[in-house]
Amino acid sequence: GGHTTEILRLLSCLSESYSPRHYIFADSDKMSEAKIRSFEQKRAETFPNSQFTLHRIPRSREVRQSWTSSVVTTLYSLLHSLPLTNKLKPDLILCNGPGTCIPICISALLLGLLGIKRSIIVYVESICRVETLSLSGKILYYFSDYFIVQWPDLKEKYPKSVYLGRIV
């Protein structure tokens, strides 16, 4: 969907030193895998040694899902995220808002707290969030190393954020 399109636009600006890339998306997401494969196929024309992997985890929250049940599904997703994050031990987590990023970021934070691996978390709020943060943004505002917004009004409301203009 839109989050995948935005993250791929961001990734198109990165050098080949950001490799391997590990894409993590919800197991019920039917579109992202095709978009990622197409993006990586085009990227391989410029960077032939480019490496990437795809990983699916249970969706942490469906649109319009109740708050109570979303706690349970997020915990379930977290149980799948912990071993994956421990296996990958990412240096950098670049995320932009789908609920799937919450259990991944929590897993990375736990690995850091346990002294296993410290990951830098960069959260980029969606360009469609003009006046308020998304739910993921409201959560990760407090836990990300860098929190990027694309509208000056959000920078004013959230002083920890970084405003770089419209980057996607």
Secondary structure, 3 states (H helix, E strand, C coil): CHHHHHHHHHHCCCCCCCCCEEEEEECCCCCHHHHHHHHHHHHHHHCCCCCEEEEEECCCCCCCCCHHHHHHHHHHHHHHHHHHHHHHCCCEEEECCCCCHHHHHHHHHHHHHCCCCCCEEEEECCCCCCCCCCHHHHHHCCCCCEEEECCHHHHHHCCCCEECCCCC
